[in-house]
Amino acid sequence: MDARGEHAVLLQTKGIAAERMTVVVTHRLENARLADRVLVMDEGRVVEHGRCEDLLDAGGLFAELVALAQDR
């Protein structure tokens, strides 16, 4: 999906999700900033969970993956 299409889908999802529980699965870590809560999976197991900012500050797998994504 191109950037415009992805942006449109995320905006629609955000509007719909305002009053519902919504699960979004993404490999594009920048999208995780929209979530109230992030679950990080590794080899089929949840290894971290929390707010995006807290996970970044914790320096675990999520922070490592975000750093790698930004280092392209």
Residue pairs with C-beta under 8 A, 6 or more apart in sequence:
1 9
6 28
10 31
10 34
13 22
13 24
14 34
16 22
24 31
24 34
24 35
26 32
29 62
29 65
29 66
29 69
30 69
32 38
32 52
32 62
33 52
35 52
36 51
37 49
37 50
37 51
38 48
38 49
38 50
38 51
38 52
38 55
38 62
39 46
39 48
39 49
40 46
40 47
40 48
40 49
40 55
40 60
40 61
40 62
40 65
41 47
42 61
47 60
47 61
48 55
48 58
48 60
48 61
48 62
49 55
50 58
52 62
55 62
55 63
56 62
56 63
56 66
57 63
